């Protein structure tokens, strides 16, 4: 495995997009400033917030924090903007409603250095509606090469992830046309090209269960996962087994999606997505914007 040689002066760019989360943002920010690893920059991208986000950021006077603001374009565009503006050899993602334990960066960097990983994540604690909940076994994070397992569901959490800028150049950027499941799309590409490390300690706290989260407020998530699968099939680089696995998962997701369309009388949508699957199965070029 060819990995980056980490030095004691490894610089980490932390990318934190936010949109109308002024009430949660201080917890995320404080967890960054509490990190035991001292060499970092924090790039905060305000994606057109209309609440008190600007006032929250005004309370933090630290030269390591870079503030950017753009019109609301979604989390993918915000992350891409932040990464383009960053300079570290390492890139770590943090959502504005999550937080890190103080030694998250330090322990993750040490693990990546020891094992030569270009991409790594940590385990996490799940908080739902203010209460800690146990994860089901199917959400257990794997380590190493797990492309075929990642076809079924997203197995990498953005706030847990860190990767080299070299890996980003290979797998990025986030797809700005996807209003949700952009992480599923990104990590499919990552898992195809790289083994993924796992620090098997809960160093990230993930908060959820709220209606403002993408998983709850963006409809038709399966349609976006279908797009991601069509992209990975069309992008090349799959061996015969990987292609068969991707087609099997695509057929399963298309069946779920079309059944839902038919129940709601959306027969044209059902037929459109089924036609896309048939084209992919036959190896034809798929119009991803249709």
C-alpha positions in Angstrom: 0.0 0.0 0.0 1.4 3.3 -1.0 0.7 6.0 1.6 1.7 9.5 2.4 4.8 9.9 4.7 3.5 11.9 7.6 5.8 14.3 9.5 5.4 16.0 12.8 4.4 19.2 10.9 1.5 17.6 8.9 -1.0 20.4 8.3 -4.7 19.6 8.3 -7.4 21.6 6.5 -10.8 21.2 8.2 -13.7 21.8 5.9 -16.9 22.9 7.7 -20.0 23.9 5.6 -23.0 25.3 7.3 -26.5 26.5 6.5 -28.9 27.9 9.1 -27.4 25.9 12.0 -26.5 28.8 14.3 -27.7 26.8 17.3 -25.5 23.8 16.6 -22.5 25.6 15.1 -20.7 26.6 18.4 -20.5 23.0 19.5 -18.8 22.0 16.2 -16.5 25.0 16.3 -15.5 24.5 19.9 -14.6 20.8 19.2 -12.2 22.0 16.5 -10.5 24.6 18.8 -10.1 21.9 21.5 -8.1 19.6 19.2 -4.8 18.3 20.7 -3.2 18.4 17.2 -2.2 22.0 16.8 -1.4 22.3 13.1 -4.7 23.0 11.2 -6.8 25.6 9.5 -10.5 25.7 9.7 -12.4 26.7 6.5 -16.0 27.6 7.4 -18.3 28.0 4.4 -21.5 29.8 5.1 -23.8 28.5 2.4 -26.1 31.5 2.4 -27.5 31.2 5.9 -30.3 33.5 6.9 -30.3 32.9 10.6 -27.7 34.1 13.2 -24.7 32.2 11.7 -22.7 35.3 11.0 -23.1 36.5 14.5 -21.9 33.1 15.9 -18.8 33.2 13.7 -18.1 36.8 14.8 -17.5 35.4 18.3 -14.5 33.4 17.1 -11.4 35.5 16.6 -8.7 33.1 15.6 -6.3 33.5 12.6 -6.6 29.7 11.9 -10.3 30.1 10.9 -11.0 31.2 7.3 -14.6 32.4 6.7 -16.2 32.1 3.3 -19.7 32.9 2.2 -21.6 32.0 -0.9 -25.2 32.0 -2.1 -27.0 28.8 -1.1 -25.9 26.0 -3.4 -25.9 23.0 -1.2 -23.5 21.0 0.9 -21.6 19.6 -2.1 -20.8 23.0 -3.6 -19.9 24.3 -0.1 -17.4 21.5 0.6 -15.9 21.9 -2.9 -15.5 25.6 -2.3 -13.8 25.0 1.0 -11.4 22.4 -0.3 -10.4 24.6 -3.2 -9.6 27.4 -0.7 -7.6 25.2 1.6 -3.9 24.4 1.7 -3.3 21.4 3.9 -1.8 18.1 2.8 -4.6 16.5 4.8 -8.3 17.3 4.5 -10.8 16.5 7.3 -14.6 17.0 6.9 -16.9 18.2 9.7 -20.6 18.9 9.4 -21.8 21.8 11.4 -24.2 19.8 13.6 -21.5 17.2 14.6 -18.5 17.4 16.8 -15.1 15.8 17.5 -13.5 14.5 20.6 -10.3 16.5 21.5 -7.8 13.9 20.2 -9.7 13.0 17.0 -7.2 14.5 14.6 -4.1 13.4 16.5 -5.2 9.8 16.8 -6.4 9.6 13.2 -3.2 11.1 11.8 -1.1 8.6 13.9 -3.2 5.7 12.6 -2.9 6.8 9.0 0.9 7.2 9.4 1.3 3.8 11.0 -0.8 2.0 8.3 -0.1 4.1 5.2 -3.8 4.9 4.5 -4.7 7.8 2.2 -8.3 7.7 3.5 -9.4 6.9 7.0 -12.4 7.4 9.3 -13.1 7.0 13.0 -15.9 5.3 14.8 -18.7 7.5 16.0 -21.3 8.1 18.7 -24.9 8.5 17.5 -27.1 11.1 19.2 -30.8 11.1 18.2 -33.1 13.8 19.6 -30.6 14.4 22.4 -30.2 10.7 23.4 -27.4 8.3 22.6 -28.5 5.4 20.5 -26.8 2.1 19.7 -26.0 1.5 16.1 -27.4 -1.6 14.3 -24.8 -4.2 13.2 -25.4 -3.3 9.5 -24.0 0.1 10.1 -20.7 -1.2 11.6 -17.8 0.4 9.8 -15.4 -1.9 7.9 -11.8 -1.4 7.1 -9.7 -2.1 4.0 -11.2 -2.7 0.6 -15.0 -2.8 0.7 -16.3 -1.4 -2.5 -18.9 -4.1 -3.0 -20.2 -3.7 0.6 -20.4 0.1 0.0 -22.8 -0.4 -2.9 -25.7 -1.2 -0.5 -25.3 1.8 1.7 -23.0 4.6 2.6 -20.3 3.2 4.9 -18.2 6.3 5.5 -19.4 9.2 7.5 -18.2 12.6 6.3 -17.5 14.0 9.8 -15.4 10.9 10.6 -13.4 11.1 7.4 -9.9 12.4 6.7 -8.0 12.0 3.4 -4.8 13.2 1.7 -5.0 15.9 -0.9 -3.6 13.4 -3.3 -6.6 11.1 -2.8 -8.9 14.1 -3.2 -7.4 14.9 -6.6 -8.2 11.3 -7.6 -11.7 11.0 -6.3 -13.2 14.5 -6.0 -15.1 16.7 -6.3 -18.5 16.2 -4.7 -21.2 16.1 -7.3 -23.0 19.5 -7.0 -26.0 18.2 -9.0 -26.9 15.8 -6.1 -29.0 17.5 -3.4 -28.5 14.4 -1.2 -26.5 11.1 -1.2 -23.5 13.1 -2.3 -21.4 11.3 0.3 -22.6 7.9 -1.0 -21.5 9.0 -4.5 -18.1 10.2 -3.3 -17.3 7.2 -1.2 -18.2 4.8 -4.0 -15.4 6.3 -6.0 -13.1 6.3 -3.0 -13.7 2.7 -2.1 -13.1 1.6 -5.7 -9.6 3.2 -5.7 -8.4 3.0 -2.1 -8.5 0.9 1.0 -10.1 2.8 3.9 -8.6 2.8 7.3 -10.7 2.7 10.5 -9.7 4.1 13.9 -12.1 1.8 15.9 -12.7 4.4 18.6 -15.7 6.7 18.8 -13.9 10.0 18.2 -16.8 11.7 16.4 -20.2 12.6 17.8 -22.9 12.6 15.1 -26.2 14.3 15.9 -29.4 13.4 14.1 -33.1 12.9 14.2 -34.0 16.5 13.1 -36.3 17.5 10.2 -33.7 19.9 8.8 -31.2 17.1 7.9 -30.8 16.2 4.2 -31.9 12.6 4.9 -35.2 14.0 6.1 -35.9 17.0 3.9 -34.7 15.9 0.4 -37.2 13.6 -1.2 -36.4 10.6 -3.4 -33.0 9.7 -2.0 -33.1 6.4 -4.0 -33.1 8.4 -7.2 -29.8 10.0 -6.2 -28.3 6.7 -5.2 -29.3 5.4 -8.6 -27.5 8.3 -10.2 -24.4 7.4 -8.2 -24.5 3.8 -9.3 -25.0 4.8 -13.0 -22.0 7.1 -12.7 -19.7 4.4 -11.2 -20.8 1.9 -13.9 -20.2 4.4 -16.7 -16.9 5.7 -15.3 -15.0 2.6 -16.0 -12.4 0.9 -13.8 -14.7 -1.9 -12.6 -13.6 -5.5 -13.0 -16.2 -8.1 -14.0 -17.1 -9.0 -10.4 -17.5 -5.3 -9.3 -19.6 -4.5 -12.4 -21.9 -7.5 -11.7 -22.3 -6.4 -8.0 -23.0 -2.8 -9.1 -25.6 -3.9 -11.6 -27.3 -6.2 -9.0 -27.5 -3.3 -6.5 -28.7 -0.9 -9.2 -31.5 -3.3 -10.2 -32.5 -3.6 -6.5 -32.6 0.1 -6.0 -34.4 0.7 -9.3 -37.1 -1.9 -8.4 -37.7 -0.1 -5.0 -37.9 3.3 -6.7 -40.2 2.2 -9.6 -42.5 0.4 -7.1 -42.8 3.7 -5.2 -43.5 5.6 -8.4 -46.2 3.2 -9.5 -48.0 3.5 -6.1 -48.1 7.3 -6.6 -49.2 7.1 -10.2 -45.8 8.3 -11.5 -45.6 5.8 -14.3 -43.5 7.9 -16.6 -40.8 8.3 -13.9 -40.9 4.6 -13.2 -40.4 3.8 -16.9 -37.7 6.4 -17.3 -35.6 5.0 -14.5 -36.1 1.4 -15.7 -34.9 2.4 -19.2 -31.8 3.9 -17.7 -31.1 0.6 -15.9 -31.6 -1.4 -19.1 -29.1 0.9 -20.9 -26.5 0.4 -18.1 -27.0 -3.3 -18.2 -26.4 -3.4 -21.9 -23.3 -1.3 -21.6 -24.8 1.7 -23.3 -23.9 5.3 -22.4 -26.5 6.6 -19.9 -27.6 10.2 -20.0 -27.1 11.1 -16.4 -29.0 14.3 -16.5 -32.2 12.7 -17.7 
